[in-house]
Amino acid sequence: MALLDAETEHRIQGGPELPQQRRLVTDLPGPRSAAILARKADAVPAGVGHTVPVAAVAAGGGVVVDADGNSLIDLGSGIAVTTVGNAHPKIVAAVAAQAAQFTHTCFMISPYESYIEVAEALNRLTPGEFAKKTALFNSGAEAVENAIKIARKHTGRSAVVAFDHGYHGRTNLTMALTAKSMPYKSGFGPFAPEVYRAPMSYPFRDGLTGPDAAARAISQMEKQVGANNLAAIVIEPIQGEGGFIVPADGFLPALADWCRANGVVFIADEVQTGFARTGHMFASEIFGIVPDLITTAKGIAGGLPLAAVTGRAEIMDASHAGGLGGTYGGNPIACAAALAAIDVFENDGVIERAEQIGSILTERLSAMQSQDPRIGDVRGHGAMIAAEFVDPETNAPDAALTAAVAKAAIAQGVIVLTCGTYGNVIRFLPPLSIGDDLLVEGLDVVAEALAAA
């Protein structure tokens, strides 16, 4: 189990000087949070749900503090957004300086250097030793939609293939790409046409080797879509909302090779896996693949809304002038935050910290699995680890157990998130600024919740 030395811990944690402890002074929600959540119910549509019954007023290191003074251990990072922490001092300073200079001009009207600097950084950092270009947007869904627009323009084809268990967003096109109906798609159709689905490699459930799983997917694409009709495939190297599914070795390279041989654009959706989350700058590196286009968001800007499509220059240049963009895309404050975050990723040891966190998570969860057959699988890379809960007799997904464990952990002051097509996975996405003691304590609480369930 890796332990941080004091100097490294101070450098990585950053953020406000909050006591790094779990502390419950009320039941959740406390009276102040309850009052705020009541106002939410009156003012915000029911469709905008929330996982944890608190109203946050501060966060940093590895904790979230609510309006009643409760301090919760954060094992979710705002769904992998606050990778470098909720208020890293480098990001705070960069945002304040840019806000004092100007908040907006619209890059399509009056360009500014920070957008170009972010593009240059992403062109340099993303996999592939070839000429690249980058366009900036606001959200992961926007990035995915624009990647598909670019691929269609480049190839002159219209069909797109996504994969079982995949999640790509909540807009109309990305809902069509997303596999899971509830809560993301149900009742919101009709969806964008010319979107097809292929089977994902899911080693825990299909038992296939990577090459065999790829052959199955390729056969389905060739039969049901036809390579000559296919503009792009879009796939998460490690699936996020679908259950942190790590494909078998050889699956992604075989798909990438097939795409290249058939003029199909290979789009890696690294919205959740990007920027040190997996112990690599990008998860594509784990599998030895070089995407044609890569979409990023979430951890890119330390909590500010920013997203990107980066890829081969000849593909990125396919669009006519004015075909890409948006009023807020590459907002200067978000770009300032991204440049500061990239500095942290490259120079402050957070990639190594993700590996350390992954070792702690995997060691503890695997030990729990050896004692409790209800944990069917432990998987992931870096600070992106999941436990899949099952009926030990049948191996069937156990969503009820998963929900009970998560609810009990949250009630004891540990923020955990569930995921998975079957709702039976708890995902661990702690900020890389969390200390070892807090991480271990959070896992203790999860273990107690499982034992009591």
C-alpha positions as a printed NumPy array, in Angstrom:
array([[  0.   ,   0.   ,   0.   ],
       [  1.574,   3.267,  -1.151],
       [  1.938,   6.053,   1.395],
       [  2.468,   9.737,   0.654],
       [  5.333,  11.612,   2.201],
       [  4.331,  14.938,   3.746],
       [  5.895,  17.136,   1.044],
       [  4.244,  15.245,  -1.821],
       [  0.911,  15.184,  -0.028],
       [  0.996,  18.965,   0.484],
       [  1.896,  19.593,  -3.156],
       [ -0.809,  17.31 ,  -4.549],
       [ -3.622,  18.291,  -2.211],
       [ -3.595,  22.063,  -2.732],
       [ -6.985,  23.721,  -2.401],
       [ -8.566,  25.415,   0.591],
       [ -7.165,  24.694,   4.033],
       [-10.004,  22.394,   5.025],
       [ -9.517,  19.826,   7.776],
       [ -8.984,  16.539,   5.977],
       [-11.347,  14.448,   8.044],
       [-14.719,  12.745,   7.92 ],
       [-16.943,  14.516,  10.404],
       [-20.7  ,  14.161,  10.84 ],
       [-22.39 ,  16.655,  13.166],
       [-25.912,  15.893,  11.903],
       [-27.731,  13.151,  10.112],
       [-27.769,  13.7  ,   6.349],
       [-29.299,  15.942,   5.312],
       [-28.821,  18.356,   8.175],
       [-31.364,  21.149,   8.664],
       [-29.571,  23.737,   6.525],
       [-28.981,  21.295,   3.678],
       [-32.581,  20.097,   3.973],
       [-33.817,  23.657,   3.602],
       [-31.667,  24.235,   0.536],
       [-32.756,  20.945,  -1.01 ],
       [-36.385,  21.932,  -0.405],
       [-35.735,  25.095,  -2.395],
       [-34.17 ,  22.927,  -5.103],
       [-37.346,  20.858,  -5.276],
       [-39.396,  24.023,  -5.776],
       [-37.084,  25.736,  -8.267],
       [-35.319,  22.975, -10.239],
       [-37.009,  20.326, -12.411],
       [-37.392,  16.867, -10.916],
       [-35.317,  15.46 , -13.772],
       [-32.208,  17.106, -12.318],
       [-31.565,  14.617,  -9.542],
       [-28.794,  14.375,  -6.969],
       [-26.945,  11.499,  -5.34 ],
       [-25.88 ,  12.878,  -1.968],
       [-28.431,  14.668,   0.287],
       [-26.254,  17.653,   1.157],
       [-25.718,  21.22 ,  -0.005],
       [-22.   ,  21.739,  -0.563],
       [-20.369,  24.962,   0.635],
       [-16.664,  24.049,   0.386],
       [-14.449,  21.288,  -0.944],
       [-10.773,  20.497,  -1.284],
       [ -8.191,  17.814,  -0.76 ],
       [-10.402,  14.78 ,  -0.315],
       [-13.46 ,  16.246,   1.427],
       [-16.73 ,  18.009,   0.659],
       [-18.181,  20.202,   3.423],
       [-21.916,  20.856,   3.575],
       [-24.028,  23.731,   4.869],
       [-24.372,  22.082,   8.29 ],
       [-20.637,  21.603,   8.807],
       [-20.558,  17.927,   7.914],
       [-17.335,  16.878,   6.191],
       [-17.684,  13.973,   3.765],
       [-14.925,  11.896,   2.168],
       [-15.101,  12.413,  -1.589],
       [-14.678,   9.232,  -3.639],
       [-16.484,  10.634,  -6.679],
       [-14.681,  13.837,  -7.787],
       [-17.88 ,  15.258,  -9.253],
       [-17.864,  12.264, -11.637],
       [-14.138,  12.46 , -12.429],
       [-14.055,  16.242, -12.918],
       [-12.085,  17.517,  -9.916],
       [ -9.117,  15.27 , -10.612],
       [ -6.58 ,  17.769,  -9.255],
       [ -8.904,  18.812,  -6.423],
       [-11.838,  21.182,  -6.077],
       [ -9.857,  24.409,  -5.675],
       [ -6.249,  23.837,  -6.655],
       [ -4.289,  27.049,  -5.993],
       [ -2.777,  27.12 ,  -9.488],
       [ -6.238,  26.945, -11.029],
       [ -7.719,  29.474,  -8.605],
       [ -4.956,  31.957,  -9.432],
       [ -5.253,  31.427, -13.184],
       [ -9.033,  31.864, -13.121],
       [ -8.853,  35.023, -11.022],
       [ -6.214,  36.583, -13.27 ],
       [ -8.155,  35.833, -16.457],
       [-11.472,  37.037, -14.999],
       [ -9.839,  40.341, -14.157],
       [ -8.564,  40.652, -17.736],
       [-11.692,  39.636, -19.675],
       [-14.33 ,  36.937, -19.306],
       [-15.392,  36.535, -22.931],
       [-14.987,  37.801, -26.457],
       [-16.071,  34.653, -28.379],
       [-13.132,  32.974, -30.044],
       [-14.97 ,  32.993, -33.37 ],
       [-15.159,  36.789, -33.209],
       [-11.945,  37.919, -31.505],
       [ -9.517,  35.029, -30.982],
       [ -7.228,  34.939, -27.95 ],
       [ -3.984,  33.16 , -27.218],
       [ -5.106,  30.895, -24.352],
       [ -7.437,  28.9  , -26.657],
       [ -4.515,  28.338, -29.01 ],
       [ -2.256,  27.365, -26.101],
       [ -4.762,  24.738, -24.928],
       [ -5.   ,  23.391, -28.477],
       [ -1.209,  23.24 , -28.74 ],
       [ -0.974,  21.407, -25.417],
       [ -3.581,  18.827, -26.411],
       [ -1.969,  18.323, -29.804],
       [  1.261,  17.569, -27.96 ],
       [ -0.135,  15.407, -25.157],
       [ -2.616,  13.154, -26.935],
       [ -1.412,   9.858, -28.452],
       [  0.072,   9.892, -31.942],
       [  3.208,  11.313, -33.531],
       [  1.551,  13.153, -36.399],
       [  0.172,  16.595, -37.137],
       [ -2.922,  17.292, -35.022],
       [ -5.432,  20.046, -34.506],
       [ -7.885,  20.743, -31.66 ],
       [-11.276,  22.436, -31.406],
       [-12.712,  23.43 , -28.025],
       [-16.281,  23.063, -26.784],
       [-18.192,  23.117, -23.493],
       [-19.097,  19.542, -22.554],
       [-18.249,  15.952, -23.276],
       [-21.468,  15.455, -25.219],
       [-20.651,  18.474, -27.38 ],
       [-17.192,  17.087, -28.066],
       [-18.583,  13.692, -29.093],
       [-21.198,  15.263, -31.378],
       [-18.569,  17.403, -33.068],
       [-16.187,  14.467, -33.471],
       [-18.936,  12.641, -35.339],
       [-19.691,  15.721, -37.46 ],
       [-16.014,  15.915, -38.393],
       [-15.792,  12.181, -39.174],
       [-18.887,  12.326, -41.376],
       [-17.564,  15.335, -43.267],
       [-14.156,  13.718, -43.721],
       [-15.436,  10.355, -44.946],
       [-18.602,  11.401, -46.769],
       [-20.358,   8.563, -44.93 ],
       [-23.182,   8.767, -42.391],
       [-23.287,   5.625, -40.228],
       [-21.765,   5.549, -36.743],
       [-21.21 ,   2.561, -34.45 ],
       [-21.218,   2.773, -30.665],
       [-20.84 ,  -0.123, -28.251],
       [-22.917,  -1.999, -25.707],
       [-22.718,  -0.414, -22.226],
       [-21.303,   2.806, -23.682],
       [-22.197,   6.271, -22.408],
       [-21.562,   9.388, -24.49 ],
       [-23.968,  12.068, -23.262],
       [-27.515,  13.366, -22.958],
       [-28.027,  15.379, -26.155],
       [-30.097,  13.847, -28.928],
       [-27.219,  12.366, -30.902],
       [-25.299,  11.249, -27.834],
       [-28.432,   9.687, -26.339],
       [-28.613,   7.606, -29.509],
       [-25.016,   6.55 , -28.905],
       [-25.577,   5.817, -25.214],
       [-26.633,   2.244, -24.486],
       [-28.554,   2.562, -21.218],
       [-32.221,   3.556, -21.393],
       [-32.937,   4.607, -17.795],
       [-32.364,   7.309, -16.851],
       [-30.678,   8.691, -19.954],
       [-32.973,   7.884, -22.897],
       [-36.351,   6.663, -21.719],
       [-39.148,   8.821, -23.119],
       [-36.829,  11.27 , -24.896],
       [-36.911,   9.827, -28.433],
       [-36.971,   9.703, -31.367],
       [-33.21 ,   9.72 , -31.562],
       [-30.751,  10.637, -34.279],
       [-30.653,   8.073, -37.097],
       [-27.778,   6.103, -38.583],
       [-26.446,   5.027, -35.19 ],
       [-25.738,   1.326, -34.721],
       [-24.486,  -0.75 , -31.807],
       [-21.842,  -3.46 , -31.582],
       [-20.957,  -5.802, -28.698],
       [-18.309,  -4.649, -26.236],
       [-15.572,  -6.798, -24.758],
       [-16.73 ,  -7.484, -21.173],
       [-14.339, -10.136, -19.828],
       [-16.198, -10.724, -16.561],
       [-19.401, -11.589, -18.404],
       [-18.486, -12.81 , -21.891],
       [-15.264, -14.718, -21.182],
       [-13.902, -13.912, -24.641],
       [-10.332, -13.042, -25.514],
       [ -9.76 ,  -9.59 , -26.932],
       [ -9.255, -10.797, -30.517],
       [-12.359, -13.014, -30.339],
       [-14.469, -10.182, -28.943],
       [-13.169,  -7.87 , -31.672],
       [-13.943, -10.439, -34.372],
       [-17.5  , -10.666, -33.039],
       [-17.925,  -6.887, -33.134],
       [-16.345,  -6.537, -36.579],
       [-18.531,  -9.292, -38.014],
       [-21.632,  -7.519, -36.735],
       [-20.507,  -4.172, -38.139],
       [-19.725,  -5.653, -41.532],
       [-23.028,  -7.51 , -41.73 ],
       [-25.387,  -4.929, -40.244],
       [-23.798,  -1.661, -41.356],
       [-21.145,  -2.291, -43.987],
       [-17.694,  -0.769, -43.782],
       [-18.302,   1.385, -46.852],
       [-21.213,   3.093, -45.071],
       [-19.447,   3.652, -41.774],
       [-18.011,   7.061, -40.937],
       [-16.749,   6.269, -37.441],
       [-16.815,   4.071, -34.419],
       [-16.88 ,   5.796, -31.03 ],
       [-15.725,   3.915, -27.954],
       [-14.533,   4.577, -24.424],
       [-11.192,   2.79 , -23.895],
       [-12.495,   1.989, -20.411],
       [-16.24 ,   2.407, -20.219],
       [-17.442,   4.829, -17.554],
       [-21.158,   4.867, -16.777],
       [-21.416,   1.402, -18.325],
       [-19.553,  -0.08 , -15.362],
       [-15.827,   0.708, -15.688],
       [-15.569,  -2.16 , -18.138],
       [-11.958,  -2.809, -19.125],
       [-11.829,  -4.6  , -22.49 ],
       [ -9.71 ,  -7.701, -22.876],
       [ -6.195,  -7.227, -24.229],
       [ -6.185,  -7.051, -28.006],
       [ -9.776,  -5.869, -28.406],
       [ -9.127,  -2.185, -29.021],
       [ -6.032,  -2.659, -31.227],
       [ -7.963,  -5.065, -33.464],
       [-10.797,  -2.545, -33.838],
       [ -8.331,   0.254, -34.571],
       [ -6.583,  -1.859, -37.223],
       [ -9.907,  -2.706, -38.875],
       [-10.927,   0.948, -38.909],
       [ -7.657,   1.981, -40.527],
       [ -7.946,  -0.72 , -43.163],
       [-11.47 ,   0.385, -44.051],
       [-11.191,   4.167, -43.89 ],
       [-13.334,   4.349, -40.732],
       [-12.512,   7.084, -38.211],
       [-11.642,   5.649, -34.796],
       [-12.931,   8.01 , -32.085],
       [-11.764,   7.409, -28.508],
       [-14.119,   8.982, -25.989],
       [-11.758,   9.846, -23.137],
       [-14.118,  12.245, -21.411],
       [-13.964,  10.223, -18.176],
       [-10.659,   8.39 , -18.646],
       [ -8.535,  11.345, -19.729],
       [ -6.026,  13.481, -17.849],
       [ -4.222,  11.148, -15.448],
       [ -7.355,   9.419, -14.168],
       [ -6.147,   5.932, -15.12 ],
       [ -2.504,   6.409, -14.142],
       [ -1.747,   7.49 , -17.712],
       [ -2.424,  10.847, -19.283],
       [ -4.929,   9.041, -21.528],
       [ -6.301,   5.519, -21.238],
       [ -5.594,   4.841, -24.924],
       [ -1.935,   4.563, -23.893],
       [ -2.733,   1.535, -21.723],
       [ -3.927,  -0.429, -24.742],
       [ -1.371,   0.831, -27.233],
       [ -3.907,   2.474, -29.515],
       [ -3.65 ,   5.776, -31.371],
       [ -7.112,   7.201, -32.059],
       [ -7.83 ,   9.256, -35.156],
       [ -9.9  ,  11.591, -32.974],
       [-10.008,  11.824, -29.183],
       [-12.675,  13.607, -27.141],
       [-11.885,  15.05 , -23.723],
       [-13.685,  17.033, -21.013],
       [-14.281,  16.451, -17.266],
       [-10.784,  16.653, -15.715],
       [ -9.458,  18.979, -18.428],
       [-10.043,  22.267, -16.57 ],
       [-10.292,  21.594, -12.842],
       [-14.067,  21.97 , -12.672],
       [-14.704,  24.641, -15.294],
       [-16.748,  23.7  , -18.374],
       [-14.425,  22.854, -21.237],
       [-14.172,  20.019, -23.749],
       [-12.1  ,  19.253, -26.81 ],
       [-11.827,  17.232, -29.987],
       [ -8.23 ,  16.538, -30.941],
       [ -7.12 ,  14.535, -33.924],
       [ -5.33 ,  14.059, -37.188],
       [ -4.983,  17.436, -38.882],
       [ -6.309,  16.193, -42.217],
       [ -9.478,  14.898, -40.525],
       [ -9.942,  17.919, -38.299],
       [ -9.603,  20.218, -41.327],
       [-12.447,  18.49 , -43.186],
       [-15.091,  20.986, -42.058],
       [-15.767,  24.193, -43.946],
       [-15.14 ,  27.499, -42.149],
       [-17.908,  28.169, -39.634],
       [-18.9  ,  24.515, -39.429],
       [-17.355,  24.102, -35.986],
       [-17.547,  26.335, -32.95 ],
       [-20.03 ,  27.781, -30.495],
       [-20.513,  30.971, -28.524],
       [-18.837,  29.736, -25.342],
       [-16.53 ,  27.063, -26.745],
       [-13.039,  27.6  , -25.357],
       [-14.128,  30.348, -22.978],
       [-11.002,  32.24 , -21.837],
       [-11.549,  31.542, -18.127],
       [-11.962,  27.828, -18.81 ],
       [ -8.837,  27.907, -21.016],
       [ -6.855,  29.567, -18.225],
       [ -8.022,  26.844, -15.857],
       [ -7.098,  24.136, -18.371],
       [ -3.581,  25.487, -18.837],
       [ -3.112,  25.508, -15.053],
       [ -4.528,  21.986, -14.749],
       [ -2.25 ,  20.707, -17.511],
       [  0.691,  22.222, -15.64 ],
       [ -0.374,  20.241, -12.559],
       [ -0.815,  17.02 , -14.562],
       [  2.617,  17.324, -16.12 ],
       [  4.674,  18.652, -13.217],
       [  3.08 ,  17.856,  -9.841],
       [  3.199,  14.068,  -9.74 ],
       [ -0.515,  13.415, -10.141],
       [ -0.11 ,  10.628, -12.716],
       [  2.05 ,   8.755, -10.23 ],
       [ -0.477,   9.579,  -7.515],
       [ -3.257,   7.997,  -9.602],
       [ -1.22 ,   4.796,  -9.729],
       [ -0.736,   4.884,  -5.949],
       [ -4.448,   5.393,  -5.382],
       [ -5.191,   2.542,  -7.765],
       [ -2.913,   0.231,  -5.813],
       [ -4.672,   1.095,  -2.534],
       [ -8.14 ,   0.674,  -4.045],
       [ -7.365,  -2.573,  -5.838],
       [ -5.575,  -4.152,  -2.881],
       [ -8.39 ,  -3.373,  -0.457],
       [-11.278,  -4.245,  -2.78 ],
       [ -9.594,  -7.487,  -3.845],
       [ -9.158,  -8.418,  -0.182],
       [-12.853,  -7.742,   0.361],
       [-13.681,  -9.848,  -2.705],
       [-11.683, -12.796,  -1.356],
       [-13.881, -12.754,   1.753],
       [-17.22 , -11.909,   0.152],
       [-18.446, -13.659,  -3.022],
       [-21.009, -10.902,  -3.547],
       [-18.157,  -8.9  ,  -5.073],
       [-17.964, -10.591,  -8.429],
       [-15.267,  -8.469, -10.026],
       [-12.764,  -5.741,  -9.178],
       [-11.384,  -3.902, -12.189],
       [ -9.982,  -0.671, -13.534],
       [ -6.766,   1.306, -13.807],
       [ -5.306,   4.05 , -11.66 ],
       [ -7.83 ,   6.077,  -9.696],
       [-10.682,   4.611, -11.761],
       [-11.573,   1.349, -10.022],
       [-14.886,  -0.474,  -9.722],
       [-16.454,  -3.323,  -7.777],
       [-19.263,  -5.277,  -9.442],
       [-21.83 ,  -6.814,  -7.067],
       [-23.56 , -10.078,  -7.912],
       [-25.677, -12.867,  -6.562],
       [-22.948, -15.361,  -5.582],
       [-25.11 , -18.324,  -6.606],
       [-25.982, -17.19 , -10.125],
       [-23.536, -14.36 , -10.88 ],
       [-26.58 , -12.261, -11.774],
       [-26.181,  -8.514, -11.224],
       [-27.34 ,  -7.381,  -7.773],
       [-28.485,  -3.788,  -8.152],
       [-30.368,  -3.808,  -4.84 ],
       [-27.23 ,  -4.711,  -2.873],
       [-25.237,  -2.079,  -4.748],
       [-27.764,   0.636,  -3.969],
       [-27.921,  -0.404,  -0.299],
       [-24.13 ,  -0.292,   0.108],
       [-23.876,   3.105,  -1.583],
       [-26.741,   4.553,   0.463],
       [-25.253,   3.293,   3.732],
       [-21.784,   4.636,   2.878],
       [-23.196,   8.055,   2.013],
       [-25.161,   8.136,   5.263],
       [-21.854,   7.591,   7.079],
       [-20.166,  10.458,   5.268],
       [-18.505,   8.799,   2.259],
       [-19.498,   9.914,  -1.233],
       [-19.598,   6.939,  -3.6  ],
       [-21.217,   6.625,  -7.012],
       [-22.948,   3.681,  -8.628],
       [-22.916,   2.851, -12.327],
       [-23.268,  -0.033, -14.767],
       [-25.867,  -1.073, -17.301],
       [-27.362,  -3.312, -14.619],
       [-26.917,  -0.792, -11.792],
       [-24.673,  -3.182,  -9.881],
       [-21.309,  -1.416,  -9.854],
       [-19.786,   1.01 ,  -7.358],
       [-17.138,   3.171,  -8.991],
       [-14.288,   4.769,  -7.103],
       [-13.121,   8.084,  -8.565],
       [-11.37 ,   9.931,  -5.741],
       [ -9.666,  13.237,  -6.452],
       [ -5.949,  12.716,  -6.834],
       [ -5.563,  15.269,  -4.045],
       [ -6.972,  12.854,  -1.441],
       [ -4.638,  11.653,   1.3  ],
       [ -4.02 ,   7.993,   2.04 ],
       [ -5.641,   8.14 ,   5.479],
       [ -8.899,   9.516,   4.095],
       [ -8.918,   7.028,   1.235],
       [ -8.42 ,   4.089,   3.561],
       [-11.06 ,   5.389,   5.962],
       [-13.514,   5.739,   3.087],
       [-12.878,   2.143,   2.067],
       [-13.376,   1.067,   5.699],
       [-16.833,   2.649,   5.637],
       [-17.704,   0.931,   2.345],
       [-16.557,  -2.411,   3.784],
       [-18.719,  -1.879,   6.857],
       [-21.7  ,  -0.978,   4.688],
       [-21.243,  -4.16 ,   2.651],
       [-20.925,  -6.314,   5.755],
       [-24.133,  -4.857,   7.153],
       [-26.126,  -5.074,   3.907]])
